[in-house]
Amino acid sequence: MKTTDTIIALASGQGRSAIALLRISGPATGDVVTALSGGLPEPRYAALRRLTDPATGSLLDRGLVLWFPAPASFTGEDMAELQIHGGRAVTANVVNASLTWPGVRLAEPGEFASRAFENGKLDLSAVEGLADLINAETAAQAKQALTQAEGSLRTHASDWRMRLLRAQALAEASIDFSDEDDVAGDAMAQAKGEAAALLEELTGELQKRSGERLRDGFRIVIAGPPNAGKSSLLNAIAARDVAIVSAEAGTTRDLVEVHLDLDGLPVILTDTAGLREGGGEIESEGMRRARSRAAEADLVIWLIDATDPQPDPPSDLEALSPLPVLNKIDQADGPGGSDAIAISAKSGTGLERLLDVLKDRAGEGLEAAGEPPAITRARHRTEIEAAASALGRFIEEDSAAELAAEELRVAGRHIGRLTGYIDVEEILGAIFGEFCIGK
C-alpha cells in the first residue's frame, strides 16, 4: 500500500440504495473535492453541492460533501465523504471522475483502517474491534466489539505495560546501578514481586473464554442414537428446514450447522450423525466427526428417543456432562427419564422450555452481562500466554540477573503487540525518572 496515494472507495453497501457513501483519503483529497464540487466546505459541516465531471463539466449528481482536514480525521490524513444517490450508475460515474485525478486509486480492503493505524488514530485492538463490529450478527457480539473498539483491551494492555515497565526499571537498576545510593538493595526482589502480581492477573484472564466464545459463537452439538430426531430438533429450533429429515436410520452422515440468535446471544447449533455400533465406512466417518465436534462443543445435547429409550450416552460423551433431552413424547406410551427435558420436535411440545435452558446455558458460558473480557481473539491469547511464560521464567531465574531481566523485555514485547505499541525507550525513562540516577 502506497500511503502517498489518495484512495477512494464505496463505504456503504454494494447495489442500489437511496444513499451511497464515498470516502476519499490522502494528500490529493482536497483537490479532488474541489474539482468535483467547486470548492471545499467548512470542515466537519455537510454542504449540499452539485458534483460535476472535472473533464467535461457534465452534472454527475447533487449530494452532501463533508471535508475533514488532517489530522482531525478517521485516517489522520485529509479526508472527505460524499453522500450521493445510491444508483449504480451514479456511484460509478462519481468514482470514475475521481480516479481521473493524478495519484488517485481505488482503496484496497481495510486500507482506510490501516492508514488510521499507521497514523496513530487506532491501535491494533481497536482495528480488530472495528472489524468485529462490522461482522457482528447479534446484539451481544456488537456490544463486545464496540467495547473493544472503544479501548477495552487497550486499557488492560496499558496498565500491564506500565507495571512491566516498573518491574523492568527495578531489574535494570539492580544490575546497572547497584552502587547508587538511591537504588534499593532489594530492587530485584521488588521486581519479582511486581512480576508475580502481574502474572497472577494475566493467568486469571487466560482462564476466561467468554470473549472468544462470544465472538465465535456458543457451540451446541446435538448428539444421540440414529432416528432420535436430531435433524428434526435442529429444524425446529432454527424454525426452518436446514437438515434432511427421514425415518431411515443414518440419514445424517456429515455435520450440519446453523447460526442462531438466542436473545441476542450468538449460538452455533450442530446436527450430527447418529451414534451406534457398526455402520459402513461413510457412516463411521460421520460418527467420528460427531464425537470430535462434541468434544469441542460448549454444550452437548444428548437426544433420547422416547419410543425406544437409550438414556445413557457413550462414555466419551458422558464425560462432557451432556444435557439429556427426551424427544417424541407425543408418540411414547409414558414419560422417559425424569432428568431429561421432555419435548416433541415434531409438534413443538416442550421446545419453549428447552430454548429457555439453552439461553441460560449460553448466557452463563458467554457471561454477556459481566465485565468486558480482555481476550476476544486467538491472537490476544497467544500474546498473553507468551508474556505470562516470560514472567514465570523471570520469577524462577535466580542465578543470572541479566537473563532474568531479558525475560521482562520479552514479556513487554508481547504485551506491546496486543495493541501494536512497543517502545523500549520508556524503560530508560522509568529508570532515570524513578531513581534520579546521575544527579
C-alpha positions in Angstrom: 0.0 0.0 0.0 1.4 3.4 -1.0 0.3 5.9 1.6 1.3 8.7 -0.7 -1.6 7.7 -2.9 -5.1 9.1 -2.5 -7.7 6.4 -2.2 -11.4 6.3 -2.8 -14.0 3.6 -2.0 -17.7 3.0 -1.6 -18.2 2.8 2.2 -21.8 1.8 2.0 -23.2 -1.5 0.8 -23.0 -2.6 -2.8 -26.1 -2.4 -5.0 -29.0 0.0 -5.4 -29.8 2.2 -2.4 -31.3 5.5 -1.5 -27.9 6.9 -0.4 -24.4 5.9 -1.1 -21.4 7.0 0.9 -18.0 7.5 -0.8 -14.8 8.0 1.2 -11.7 9.7 -0.1 -8.4 9.9 1.9 -4.9 11.1 1.1 -2.9 14.2 0.0 -5.0 14.9 -3.1 -8.4 14.7 -1.3 -8.9 18.5 -1.2 -8.0 18.8 -4.9 -10.5 16.1 -5.9 -13.3 17.5 -3.8 -12.7 21.0 -5.2 -12.6 19.7 -8.8 -15.9 17.7 -8.2 -17.9 20.3 -6.2 -16.3 23.7 -6.9 -14.6 24.2 -3.5 -14.1 22.8 0.0 -16.9 23.2 2.5 -16.3 24.3 6.1 -14.5 21.4 7.9 -16.9 18.8 9.5 -20.0 20.6 8.2 -22.2 19.0 5.5 -22.7 21.2 2.4 -25.1 20.5 -0.4 -23.2 20.7 -3.7 -23.5 19.9 -7.4 -21.0 17.3 -8.4 -19.7 17.7 -11.9 -17.1 15.8 -14.1 -13.9 17.8 -14.0 -13.1 16.7 -17.6 -16.4 17.5 -19.3 -18.3 19.7 -16.8 -21.3 17.5 -17.0 -23.5 17.1 -13.9 -23.0 13.8 -12.1 -25.2 14.2 -9.1 -26.3 16.5 -6.3 -25.2 15.5 -2.8 -23.7 16.3 0.5 -20.0 16.9 0.8 -18.0 16.7 4.1 -14.4 17.8 4.5 -12.1 16.5 7.3 -8.6 18.1 7.0 -5.7 16.3 8.6 -5.0 15.3 11.3 -8.6 15.5 12.6 -10.0 12.7 10.5 -10.5 8.9 10.8 -7.3 8.1 8.9 -5.3 11.1 10.2 -5.0 12.3 6.6 -7.0 14.8 4.6 -10.3 13.0 4.1 -13.7 13.6 2.6 -17.1 11.9 2.4 -19.6 12.3 -0.4 -23.2 11.3 0.3 -24.8 10.8 -3.1 -27.7 8.9 -4.6 -27.2 5.2 -4.5 -27.8 4.1 -8.0 -25.0 2.0 -9.6 -24.5 4.4 -12.5 -24.3 7.4 -10.2 -21.7 5.9 -7.9 -19.7 4.6 -10.8 -19.7 8.0 -12.5 -18.5 9.8 -9.4 -15.8 7.2 -8.7 -14.6 7.2 -12.2 -14.4 11.0 -12.3 -12.4 11.0 -9.1 -10.0 8.4 -10.5 -9.0 10.7 -13.4 -7.2 12.9 -10.9 -3.4 12.1 -10.7 -2.4 9.9 -7.7 -6.0 8.7 -7.0 -6.8 5.0 -7.0 -9.3 2.6 -5.6 -8.7 1.6 -1.9 -7.6 -1.9 -1.1 -9.5 -3.9 1.5 -9.0 -2.5 5.0 -6.8 0.4 3.7 -8.7 3.2 5.5 -8.3 1.4 8.8 -4.7 0.5 8.0 -3.9 4.2 7.5 -5.7 5.1 10.7 -3.4 2.6 12.5 -0.3 3.8 10.8 -1.1 7.4 11.7 -1.8 6.6 15.3 -5.6 7.0 15.1 -6.3 3.4 16.0 -4.3 0.7 17.8 -4.4 -3.0 16.7 -7.0 -3.9 19.3 -9.3 -1.1 18.1 -8.9 -2.1 14.5 -9.9 -5.7 15.5 -12.9 -4.4 17.4 -14.0 -2.3 14.4 -13.8 -5.4 12.2 -15.8 -7.4 14.7 -18.4 -4.7 15.0 -18.9 -4.7 11.2 -19.2 -8.5 11.3 -21.4 -8.7 14.4 -24.5 -10.8 14.0 -26.1 -10.4 17.5 -26.6 -7.6 20.0 -24.1 -9.2 22.4 -21.4 -9.5 19.7 -21.9 -5.9 18.7 -21.7 -4.7 22.3 -18.4 -6.6 22.9 -16.9 -5.4 19.6 -17.9 -1.8 20.4 -16.3 -2.1 23.8 -13.1 -3.3 22.3 -13.1 -0.7 19.6 -13.5 1.9 22.3 -10.4 0.7 24.0 -11.2 -2.1 26.5 -8.1 -4.2 25.6 -6.0 -1.0 25.2 -6.8 -0.1 28.8 -5.8 -3.5 30.1 -2.6 -3.6 28.0 -1.6 -0.1 29.0 -1.9 -1.0 32.7 0.0 -4.2 32.2 2.7 -2.4 30.2 3.2 0.3 32.9 3.5 -2.4 35.6 6.0 -4.3 33.4 8.0 -1.0 33.0 8.1 -0.7 36.8 9.4 -4.2 37.1 11.9 -3.6 34.3 13.1 -0.4 35.8 13.8 -2.2 39.1 15.5 -5.1 37.5 17.7 -3.0 35.2 18.6 -0.6 38.0 19.6 -3.5 40.3 22.0 -4.7 37.5 23.4 -1.5 36.1 23.2 1.0 39.0 23.5 -1.1 42.1 26.2 1.1 43.5 24.0 4.2 43.5 22.6 5.3 46.9 19.1 5.8 45.7 18.7 2.3 44.2 17.2 -0.1 46.8 19.3 -3.1 47.6 16.3 -5.4 47.2 15.3 -3.9 43.8 15.4 -7.3 42.1 13.2 -8.8 44.8 10.8 -5.9 44.3 10.8 -6.5 40.6 9.9 -10.2 41.1 7.1 -9.1 43.4 5.7 -6.8 40.7 6.0 -9.6 38.1 4.3 -12.1 40.4 1.3 -9.9 40.8 1.0 -9.2 37.1 1.4 -12.9 36.3 -1.5 -13.7 38.6 -3.7 -11.2 36.8 -2.7 -12.5 33.3 -3.3 -16.1 34.4 -6.8 -15.0 35.5 -7.5 -13.5 32.1 -6.3 -16.6 30.3 -8.7 -18.8 32.3 -11.6 -16.8 30.8 -13.1 -18.0 27.5 -16.2 -15.8 27.3 -14.8 -13.2 24.9 -13.7 -15.8 22.3 -16.9 -17.7 22.7 -19.0 -14.6 22.2 -17.1 -13.5 19.1 -17.2 -17.0 17.5 -20.5 -18.2 18.9 -21.6 -20.6 21.7 -21.3 -24.1 20.2 -24.1 -26.5 20.9 -24.0 -30.1 19.5 -27.0 -32.4 19.2 -25.9 -36.0 19.6 -27.8 -39.2 20.1 -28.6 -42.6 18.5 -29.9 -42.8 15.0 -33.5 -41.8 14.4 -33.8 -40.0 17.8 -34.9 -36.9 15.9 -31.7 -34.8 15.9 -32.3 -33.2 12.5 -36.0 -32.6 13.4 -34.8 -30.8 16.6 -32.3 -28.7 14.6 -35.0 -27.7 12.2 -37.5 -26.9 15.0 -35.0 -24.7 16.8 -33.9 -23.0 13.6 -37.5 -22.6 12.6 -36.7 -23.6 9.0 -35.7 -26.8 7.1 -31.9 -26.9 7.5 -31.4 -30.7 7.7 -33.0 -33.5 5.8 -35.4 -35.5 7.9 -36.2 -39.1 7.2 -37.4 -42.2 9.0 -34.4 -44.1 7.6 -31.7 -44.5 10.2 -28.3 -42.9 9.3 -29.7 -40.1 7.1 -27.3 -37.6 8.5 -23.8 -38.5 7.6 -22.0 -35.2 7.9 -22.2 -32.2 10.3 -25.0 -29.7 9.6 -24.6 -26.3 11.3 -26.9 -23.3 11.7 -26.1 -19.9 13.3 -28.8 -18.7 15.6 -29.5 -15.5 17.6 -30.9 -16.5 21.0 -32.0 -13.4 22.8 -29.0 -11.5 21.3 -26.5 -14.3 22.0 -24.7 -16.0 19.1 -25.2 -19.8 19.0 -23.9 -22.3 16.6 -26.1 -25.4 16.6 -24.8 -28.6 15.0 -26.6 -31.7 14.0 -24.5 -34.9 13.9 -24.6 -38.4 12.7 -26.4 -40.9 14.9 -24.1 -42.9 17.3 -24.4 -46.6 17.2 -22.2 -49.8 16.9 -21.2 -50.8 13.5 -22.2 -49.0 10.3 -20.4 -48.6 7.0 -17.3 -46.6 6.1 -19.2 -43.4 5.4 -21.4 -43.7 8.5 -18.4 -44.5 10.7 -16.6 -41.3 9.5 -19.8 -39.4 10.3 -19.8 -40.8 13.8 -16.1 -39.9 14.2 -16.8 -36.3 13.2 -19.8 -36.2 15.6 -17.6 -37.3 18.5 -14.9 -34.8 17.5 -17.3 -31.9 17.3 -19.0 -32.8 20.6 -15.6 -32.8 22.3 -15.1 -29.2 21.1 -18.6 -28.0 22.0 -19.6 -25.7 24.8 -22.7 -27.8 25.4 -23.8 -31.2 24.1 -27.5 -32.2 23.9 -28.0 -35.9 24.3 -31.2 -36.7 22.5 -33.2 -39.7 23.6 -36.0 -41.4 21.6 -38.9 -41.7 23.9 -40.3 -44.6 21.8 -37.0 -46.6 22.1 -35.2 -45.0 25.0 -31.4 -45.4 25.2 -30.8 -42.9 28.1 -27.1 -43.5 28.6 -24.6 -41.8 26.2 -21.3 -43.3 25.3 -18.6 -42.9 27.9 -16.7 -40.2 26.0 -19.8 -38.1 25.7 -20.9 -38.9 29.3 -17.6 -37.2 30.4 -18.9 -33.9 28.8 -21.9 -33.8 31.1 -24.4 -33.6 28.2 -27.9 -32.1 28.6 -30.4 -35.0 28.4 -33.5 -34.3 26.2 -36.3 -36.8 25.6 -37.8 -36.4 22.1 -41.0 -37.9 20.5 -43.0 -37.7 23.8 -46.1 -37.4 21.6 -45.6 -40.9 20.3 -44.5 -42.6 23.6 -46.7 -44.5 26.0 -45.3 -42.9 29.1 -42.6 -40.4 30.3 -38.9 -41.4 29.9 -36.0 -40.4 32.1 -37.0 -38.0 34.9 -33.9 -35.8 34.5 -34.5 -35.3 30.8 -36.3 -32.3 29.3 -39.3 -33.8 27.5 -40.1 -32.4 24.1 -41.6 -33.2 20.7 -39.6 -31.7 17.9 -42.5 -32.5 15.5 -45.3 -30.9 17.5 -43.3 -28.3 19.4 -44.3 -29.5 22.8 -41.6 -28.6 25.4 -39.5 -26.6 22.9 -40.0 -23.4 24.8 -38.6 -24.9 28.0 -35.7 -26.3 26.1 -34.9 -22.9 24.5 -35.0 -21.3 27.9 -32.5 -23.8 29.2 -30.2 -23.2 26.1 -30.5 -19.4 26.5 -29.5 -19.8 30.2 -26.5 -22.1 29.4 -25.4 -19.8 26.6 -25.7 -16.7 28.8 -23.6 -18.4 31.5 -21.0 -19.5 29.0 -20.7 -16.2 27.4 -21.0 -14.1 30.6 -22.7 -11.5 28.4 -23.6 -9.3 31.4 -20.2 -9.4 33.1 -17.1 -7.3 32.8 -15.8 -6.9 29.2 -13.2 -9.6 28.6 -9.7 -8.7 27.6 -9.3 -11.7 25.3 -11.6 -11.9 22.3 -9.3 -13.4 19.7 -6.7 -16.2 19.4 -4.0 -13.6 18.8 -4.7 -12.0 22.1 -4.5 -15.3 23.9 -1.2 -16.2 22.2 0.5 -12.9 23.1 -0.7 -13.0 26.7 0.3 -16.7 27.1 3.8 -15.8 25.8 4.0 -12.8 28.2 2.9 -15.0 31.1 5.5 -17.6 30.3 8.2 -15.0 30.2 7.1 -13.6 33.6 7.2 -17.1 35.0 10.8 -17.6 33.8 11.8 -14.2 35.2 10.4 -15.1 38.6 12.1 -18.6 38.6 15.6 -17.3 37.5 17.8 -16.9 40.5 21.4 -17.2 39.1 21.7 -14.8 36.2 20.2 -11.4 36.8 20.8 -10.3 33.2 19.0 -13.3 31.8 16.1 -12.7 34.2 15.8 -9.1 33.0 15.7 -10.2 29.4 12.6 -12.2 30.2 10.9 -9.0 31.3 11.8 -7.4 28.0 10.3 -10.4 26.2 7.1 -10.1 28.2 7.0 -6.4 27.4 7.2 -7.0 23.7 4.3 -9.5 23.7 2.1 -7.1 25.7 3.1 -4.3 23.3 2.0 -6.5 20.4 -1.6 -6.6 21.7 -2.1 -3.0 20.6 0.9 -2.6 18.3 2.7 -0.3 20.7 6.2 -1.1 21.6 8.7 1.5 22.9 11.8 0.3 24.8 12.9 3.9 25.4 10.2 4.0 28.1 12.3 1.7 30.2 15.1 4.2 30.4 12.7 6.9 31.2 11.3 4.9 34.1 14.7 4.1 35.4 16.1 7.7 35.3 12.8 9.2 36.4 12.3 7.0 39.5 15.8 6.6 40.8 17.2 10.0 39.9 20.4 8.4 38.7 23.1 10.8 37.6 22.1 13.6 39.9 
